[in-house]
Amino acid sequence: AGTPAAAGSAPRTVALPDGRTRDLAAPPGKLLILHYWATWCPPCVTEFPQLVAFWKEFGRKPGVELLAVSVDEDWKTVDEWMKKNGIAGIPLALDPGRTSARAFGTEKFPETYVLSPSGQVVDKYIGAVNWSAPALRKTLENLLAAHSPARAGG
């Protein structure tokens, strides 16, 4: 009974803005960019507008999804921060107990994981990311190409 659970079996549930939950242990079915952040984290705050700008462009590609998971305590905090900073149009989730973040191995923020459609971590970025860097985009495009479903009918 005292044996630790396998990493894969830890709960990875996050709350969505509409009140539903999402289990991040379930295969996303798309390439998923999973970004952990907080409104009280200076590097997160600095990086966030760049992430939003990146997503407005990159998010138009089929087969890719982004989820910016805040580890703040409640939606009110996140919503007020978003409004104050004039930020919108980015898929958000909430992990107030940091259960999901810890299940992935995140202790400090920001941290970003790229998950394959089957749910495997295929890339990881510790700390703030330069979302406008050509090298990062190339890496993500290569991962997207490698993990997109068979391109039937081209």
C-alpha positions as CSV (number, residue, x, y, z in Angstrom):
1,A,0.0,0.0,0.0
2,G,3.0,2.3,0.6
3,T,4.4,2.0,-2.9
4,P,4.4,5.2,-4.9
5,A,2.1,5.2,-7.9
6,A,3.7,5.0,-11.4
7,A,4.2,8.4,-12.9
8,G,1.7,7.7,-15.6
9,S,-1.1,6.9,-13.1
10,A,-0.9,10.2,-11.1
11,P,-4.0,12.3,-11.6
12,R,-3.5,15.0,-14.2
13,T,-6.9,16.7,-14.1
14,V,-7.2,20.4,-14.7
15,A,-10.2,22.7,-14.6
16,L,-11.5,24.4,-17.7
17,P,-13.1,27.9,-17.8
18,D,-16.6,26.4,-18.5
19,G,-16.5,24.3,-15.3
20,R,-15.6,21.0,-17.0
21,T,-12.4,19.2,-16.3
22,R,-9.8,17.7,-18.6
23,D,-7.6,14.7,-17.9
24,L,-4.2,15.4,-19.3
25,A,-3.3,11.7,-18.8
26,A,-5.7,10.9,-21.7
27,P,-4.2,11.0,-25.2
28,P,-4.9,14.5,-26.6
29,G,-5.4,13.2,-30.2
30,K,-3.4,16.2,-31.4
31,L,0.1,17.6,-30.8
32,L,-0.5,19.3,-27.4
33,I,1.6,22.2,-26.2
34,L,1.1,22.2,-22.5
35,H,2.3,25.4,-20.8
36,Y,2.4,25.7,-17.0
37,W,2.5,29.3,-15.6
38,A,1.2,31.6,-12.9
39,T,0.2,35.3,-12.6
40,W,2.6,35.7,-9.7
41,C,5.6,34.4,-11.6
42,P,7.7,37.2,-13.2
43,P,9.2,35.2,-16.0
44,C,5.7,33.8,-16.8
45,V,4.3,37.3,-16.9
46,T,7.0,38.5,-19.2
47,E,6.7,35.5,-21.5
48,F,2.9,35.3,-21.8
49,P,2.2,38.0,-24.4
50,Q,4.8,36.3,-26.7
51,L,3.0,33.0,-26.2
52,V,-0.3,34.6,-27.1
53,A,1.2,36.1,-30.3
54,F,2.8,32.8,-31.2
55,W,-0.5,30.9,-30.7
56,K,-2.5,33.4,-32.8
57,E,-0.3,32.4,-35.7
58,F,0.7,28.8,-35.0
59,G,-2.7,27.8,-33.7
60,R,-4.2,28.0,-37.2
61,K,-2.3,24.8,-38.1
62,P,-4.3,21.7,-38.1
63,G,-3.4,18.9,-35.6
64,V,-2.0,21.2,-32.9
65,E,-3.5,22.4,-29.6
66,L,-2.3,24.7,-26.8
67,L,-3.3,24.6,-23.2
68,A,-1.9,27.3,-20.9
69,V,-2.4,25.9,-17.4
70,S,-2.3,28.4,-14.6
71,V,-1.3,27.2,-11.1
72,D,-3.0,30.1,-9.5
73,E,-5.6,29.3,-6.8
74,D,-8.8,30.4,-8.7
75,W,-10.3,31.7,-11.9
76,K,-10.9,35.1,-10.5
77,T,-7.2,35.8,-10.1
78,V,-6.5,34.5,-13.7
79,D,-9.4,36.4,-15.2
80,E,-8.5,39.7,-13.5
81,W,-4.9,39.3,-14.6
82,M,-5.9,38.6,-18.2
83,K,-8.2,41.5,-18.3
84,K,-5.7,43.9,-16.7
85,N,-3.1,42.9,-19.3
86,G,-5.5,42.9,-22.3
87,I,-4.9,39.2,-23.1
88,A,-7.5,37.0,-24.7
89,G,-7.8,34.2,-27.3
90,I,-5.6,31.6,-25.6
91,P,-6.9,28.3,-24.3
92,L,-6.7,28.2,-20.5
93,A,-6.9,25.7,-17.7
94,L,-6.5,25.8,-13.9
95,D,-4.4,23.5,-11.7
96,P,-4.8,25.2,-8.3
97,G,-3.3,22.3,-6.3
98,R,-0.5,21.8,-8.8
99,T,-1.4,18.1,-9.0
100,S,-1.2,18.0,-12.7
101,A,2.0,20.1,-12.8
102,R,3.7,17.8,-10.2
103,A,2.5,14.7,-12.1
104,F,4.5,16.0,-15.1
105,G,7.5,16.8,-12.9
106,T,7.1,20.6,-12.8
107,E,8.3,22.4,-9.7
108,K,9.1,25.8,-11.0
109,F,7.3,27.9,-13.6
110,P,7.0,28.5,-16.4
111,E,7.5,25.1,-17.9
112,T,6.3,23.8,-21.2
113,Y,5.7,20.2,-22.5
114,V,4.9,19.0,-26.0
115,L,2.8,15.9,-26.0
116,S,2.3,13.6,-29.0
117,P,-1.3,12.7,-30.0
118,S,-0.9,9.5,-28.0
119,G,0.1,11.5,-24.9
120,Q,3.9,10.9,-24.8
121,V,6.1,13.8,-23.8
122,V,8.1,14.5,-27.0
123,D,9.7,17.8,-25.9
124,K,10.1,19.9,-22.8
125,Y,11.2,23.5,-22.1
126,I,12.2,24.6,-18.6
127,G,11.8,28.3,-18.0
128,A,10.6,31.1,-20.3
129,V,10.6,30.3,-24.0
130,N,11.4,32.7,-26.8
131,W,8.2,31.9,-28.7
132,S,9.2,34.0,-31.7
133,A,12.5,32.1,-32.2
134,P,12.7,30.5,-35.6
135,A,14.4,27.5,-34.2
136,L,11.6,26.8,-31.8
137,R,9.0,27.1,-34.5
138,K,11.0,24.8,-36.7
139,T,11.2,22.2,-33.9
140,L,7.4,22.4,-33.3
141,E,6.7,22.2,-37.0
142,N,8.9,19.1,-37.3
143,L,7.1,17.5,-34.3
144,L,3.7,18.4,-35.8
145,A,4.7,16.8,-39.1
146,A,6.1,13.7,-37.4
147,H,2.9,13.3,-35.3
148,S,0.1,14.3,-37.6
149,P,-2.2,11.6,-38.8
150,A,-1.6,10.1,-42.2
151,R,-2.1,12.8,-44.7
152,A,-4.7,11.1,-46.8
153,G,-5.6,12.9,-50.0
154,G,-2.7,15.3,-49.5
